[in-house]
Amino acid sequence: MHGSDPGKRVSVNQPSGEENSMNAMRITGIVLIVLGLAGFFTGGFSFTKDTTAAKIGPIELTVKEQEAVNIPQWLSMGAVVLGAVVLVMGARKS
């Protein structure tokens, strides 16, 4: 008989649950570091909020307000440090 050997098995390398959790830890660590650095260098972010001040018949008065959110430097540095710890722990367990 020509063809495949029924006794031969082909193995496919699939990541185990532990490898998936390590990859998730690495990704989480990298994301924390990037967000911490972004918060540290930008100092915060701002956005525009539309509010309806008055509506009289077909006439509508809207007000655009600029809101600013400041990110404390200690929070940014904490995210960088936490991200580094998570990244190291993910690399150490693999």
N, C-alpha and C positions, 0 to 999 in steps of 0.2 A: 504494500500500500504506500503510495506516495502522498506526501502532505505533512500535516502537523502530527507530532508525536503526542498521544494522549497523556503520557506520563510527564511531559515537560510542562512546567508552569512558568508563566511570564509574570514577573513582579513589577508593579508600578510603584514608584516611590511617592507616597502621599504623606504629607506632613501629619505627624501625630497631634493629638490634642495639646500635648505639652509644647511642641514646636509652635503651634498656632498661638498659644498664650505668650510664648517668648516673643514672637513677632509682634503681637499686639502690645506687649510691654515696651518694645523698642520704638514702635510707632508712637505710642503715647508719650514716651520720654522725649522724642524728637519734637513732637507737636508742642509739648510744654516749654521746651527750650526756645523754639521759634516764637511762640506767643509771648513768653517772658521777655525776650530780646526786643520784639516789636513794641511791647508796652513800655519798656525801658527807654528806647530811643525816641518814640513818638510822644510819650507822656500822657497819652489819652486819645480820644477821638471825639468828633462832633457830628451832629446830624441835624437835619431840618425837620421840624414837626409842623404840619398844617393843622390849624384849628379853625372851626367856624365860629366867628365872633357874632354875627347877626345874619338872619335870613328873613327878609321882608318880601313876600311874594316871589317874583322871579329874580329878585336881586339878592345876591348872597355875598356877604363880606367875609373873606378868609384872611387869617393872619398867619404868616410863616415865622416861626420862632426857631432860632438857632440854639440848640442845646449842646453843651459840652460835658463830656464825662472824663474826669481826670483819673488816671491809674497811678496809684502811689508807687514810688520806686521800690519800696520794700516788698510789695506784692509781686512786682515784675521779677525782682531778684529771687524771691522765694519760688516762683514758677521755674526759673532757670535751674536753681539748686535741686528742686524736686524732680525736674525732668532729667537732670544728670544722674540722680540717685536711681530713678526708675530705669534709665538706660543702662547703667552699670549692673543693676540687679538682673535685668533681662539678659545681658551678655554673660554674666557670671553663671547663670543656671543652665545655659545651653552647652 
